[in-house]
Amino acid sequence: MDKSILRQEGKKQLEELAKHIDKKRKKEQQITTLLFHSKLWKEAQTIGMVRSQSFELNTEPIMKKALSQGKKVVVPKTLPERQLNFYEVDENTTYQLSDFGIEEPMNSLVIAKKDIDLILVPGLIFSKKGYRIGFGKGYYDRFLEDFSGKTCGLAFSEQLNDDWQAEEFDQAVTRIYTDTLEGSYVYE
């Protein structure tokens, strides 16, 4: 199936789920419980994550939990030529909306790629093989090409779809945590 069609369908499904606040929160709790009990989470000292949009899995509680456990949280900022840098944030960080409608940190403390242990990679669609369809600009695929840390997708069951083919530049995540009976998929 065409990625652009899947991208549109994925966003629609997430927007529909967001209308059912209690159902979405329950699913988020299932997914984050798996994450917080995982070896990936326990071993990571520096965790990269995007500040989610309202229809996505809410990353705010994840950020708060990480900070309360003394972990370093880093949030991406888009750069020219479809590149990302990650910046250290805390509860006092101020954000501004990017051209894509995503909150990006305004501070300037860049964290080197090699110093990030785990990145929670956003996506609209995830395959059970760990590949993802994002918003179509390739920022994460470029960043992850030579990333040596762990990667993880947090996906609602509505986001799982194997009816598409990954392309050679697509970067798979190490693990996906989801609200299905299986709970997670591993690609290590």
N, C-alpha and C positions, 0 to 999 in steps of 0.2 A: 504494500500500500504506500502511497505517496506521503512523504514526511510532512509536507505542508498541510495536507488534509488531516493527518493525525495530530499535528500541532493544534489546529483549530478545534478538532474534536476534544482533545485533551484539555484545552483551556475551558471549553464549554462545560465539560464534565466537572472540572474543579469549581467553576462558578456556580454550577447547580448544587454541588455538595455544600458549598459555603452558605447557601440559603437555609440549610438544615444545621443550625448552629450546634445543637446538642449531639447530633450524629457525628459531625465533624470533630467536635471536641473529644468524643469517646474514641474515635479512630486515632486522633493525634496522641491521646494518652497511651493507647496500645503500642503505637509505634515508638514513642519516646521511652516507654518502659523497656522495650527491647534494646534500644540504643543505650540507655543508662546502665543496663546490666551487662553490656557487651565488653569483651576484651578490648575492642577498638577504642571504646570510650575510656575505659579504666586506664589504659596505657598512654593515652594521648595527653600531652601537657599543653600543646598549642593546637587549637581547633579553628578551622576556617568555616564560615557559614555566611550566607547571604541574609539580609533582613528581608523577610518574606512579605509578599503582597497579600492582601486580605483573602484572596481565593486559594492561596497556597497553604501548605502545612505551616503552622505558626512556629517560627524559630525563636521568638522572644523567650518562652520558658526554657528553651535549651540554652540560650545565651546566659540567662540568669543562673541556671544550675551550674554551668561551667564556671562562671565567675565566683559563685559561692563555694565551689570546690577548689578554688585557687588556680584554675586553669587560665591560660591566656586565650582570649578570643580575638580572632582577626576576621575582618569583613572586607570583601572586595570592592574595588573601585575600578571602573572601566577607564581605559586609556586609549589614546589614538592607536590605529592599526589593529583594532580588536584584541587588545591585550588587557590583562588584569594585573593589579597589584593588590596585596592584602595589607590592611592597616590594623594595628592593635586598637581595640576599643575597650571601654568600660562603661559603667552605668552613667557616667557624666558626659559621654561623647555626644557631640551634636552631629546631625546628619542633614544632608540636602538631597533632594530628588534628582536622580540622573535623567537623561533624555529618555530612558526606558521606564521611568516611573518607579525606580527602585531607590531606596534610601542608601546613600553612600556616606561614609565617614568624612568629616571635614578636616580631621587632624592629619598630621603628616608623618607619623611614625610607621614607615614601611617595614614589614617583616619579610625577611628573605624566604624564598620558596623552600629552601632546604631546612628551615627552622619550623615548618608547619608539619605536625604529626598526622593530622586527620583533616580532611575537607569533606563537609556535608554538601554534596553536589546537587544543585537544584535541577529539576527537569519537569517536563509536562507528561512524558510517556517514558516508561522503563520496560525493557525486555527482561525476561528471567535470566538472560545471559549477562546482565549487567550493563547493557548499552542503554543510552538515553536519548531522547529527543528534547532539546531545550527550546529556547525561543528563536533559534535559527541564525544566530550571529557567530557561533563558534568560539566564543571567548573561553569557555571552560575546556573544550577539546584542545585548544592551543596551549592553555596553561598546564594541562595534565600530561602533555606529550612527554615531558622529561621530569615529571613530579615523582619523587621517590617515596613519599609518605603513603598513608592509607586513604582510601576514598570510600564514601558511603552515600547511598541514595536513601531518602526517606520518602516512601511512596504510599499513597492510598491505594487500595486494591483497584479502584477505578482507573488508576494510571498504568496498570500492568497490561502490556499488549505485545504479543510476539509476532504480529502480522506485518512485519516490516524487516528490511534487511539493513544491518549496520554497514556504513561505508568505511573505507580504509582509514580515514582520518578520525573516525569516532573512537573515543576513549571509554572503555568500560570502567565501572566502579567496582571496588573490591567486594562490596556487600550491599544488599538492599534490605532494609527493614520495612515491613508492611503489615497491614492489619488482616492479612489472610490467615487461614488455619496454620499454614506452614510458618508464618511469622517472619522468615527471612530467607534470602537466597545468598549463597556464598560463591565467590568466583576465584578464590585463592588457589 
